[in-house]
Amino acid sequence: MSEAITQSKIMQLLDWSYDKAINGSIGLDSSIDLADSYKKSNNSLYEQVNSLIRWQNTKSATSGFITGLGGVITLPVAIPANIASVLFVQIRMIAAIAHMAGYDARDDQVKTMVYACLTGNAAKEILKEVGIELGSKLAVNAIKGISGKTLTAINQKVGFRLVTKFGEKGVINLGKAVPLLGGIIGGTFDSYTTNTVGNVARDTFGIKKS
C-alpha cells in the first residue's frame, strides 16, 4: 500500500477534494454554505470559527460522505477511502474558515494556503521556507501576489509532508485524525488533530480573538 501513495496521487486527491468541497455535492453543503451557516450566529468571528472547528464534523464526518460523493469509485486515484475521507473533511473545514475570514476560496493562492494548513504545525515551516511569514495576518493582496512558482513549491512540500504522515504502513496517521468505523469515518474527529489543523487555519487566515 505504501508504494501506491505518492505525491502525485496525493495532489490529485487534494484537487479532487477541493473541487467537491467548494462546489458541494449531493447531500453535502459546500465549504461556503458551511461557513455561512456558522456566520449566522451573533458570536464573534473568532468564536464562530472555533465552533466550526469543534462541531462541523457532525455534519460531514459520517458514512453519508462516501454515499454523497457517489461512492469510492468516484475517487480519481487508488487511495484508501479513509485517507480520502480525512482529507476531504479537513479541506472542507479549512476552506470554510478561509471564506469566513474574507478570502475567495476559489483563488489558486487561497487553495494552496488551505493545502498548507493540512500539514498542521508544519505549515508555518513550509511557508517560511518559501519566504512567507505568518507572524501577522496575511493581507488578501499579499496572498493574491504569491507567484505561480511559489504555489508550486508549497504544493510540493505539502504533498511530501502528507505522504510522510501516511507512514510506511500506508495508512493515514495524521495523529489519529479520525476514528474509523467499518472502513468509513465515524461520527467524531480526534479532538487533538482537528483542533491543531483548525487552529492553524484560523491563525493562517488571521482570525484573532477580539
C-alpha positions, 0 to 999 in steps of 0.5 A: 500500500505504501508504494501506491501513495505518492505525491502525485496521487496525493495532489490529485486527491487534494484537487479532487477534494477541493473541487467537491468541497467548494462546489458541494455535492449531493447531500453535502453543503459546500465549504461556503454554505458551511461557513455561512451557516456558522456566520449566522450566529451573533458570536464573534468571528473568532468564536464562530470559527472555533465552533466550526472547528469543534462541531462541523464534523457532525455534519460531514464526518459520517458514512453519508460522505462516501454515499454523497460523493457517489461512492469510492469509485468516484475517487480519481486515484487508488487511495484508501477511502479513509485517507480520502475521507480525512482529507476531504473533511479537513479541506472542507473545514479549512476552506470554510474558515478561509471564506469566513475570514474574507478570502475567495476560496476559489483563488489558486493562492487561497487553495494552496494556503488551505493545502498548507494548513493540512500539514498542521504545525508544519505549515508555518515551516513550509511557508517560511521556507518559501519566504512567507511569514505568518507572524501577522495576518496575511493581507488578501493582496499579499496572498493574491501576489504569491507567484505561480512558482511559489504555489508550486513549491508549497504544493510540493512540500505539502504533498511530501509532508502528507505522504510522510504522515501516511507512514510506511504502513500506508495508512493515514496517521495524521495523529489519529485524525479520525476514528474509523468505523467499518472502513468509513469515518465515524461520527467524531474527529480526534479532538487533538488533530482537528483542533491543531489543523483548525487552529492553524487555519484560523491563525493562517487566515488571521482570525484573532480573538477580539 
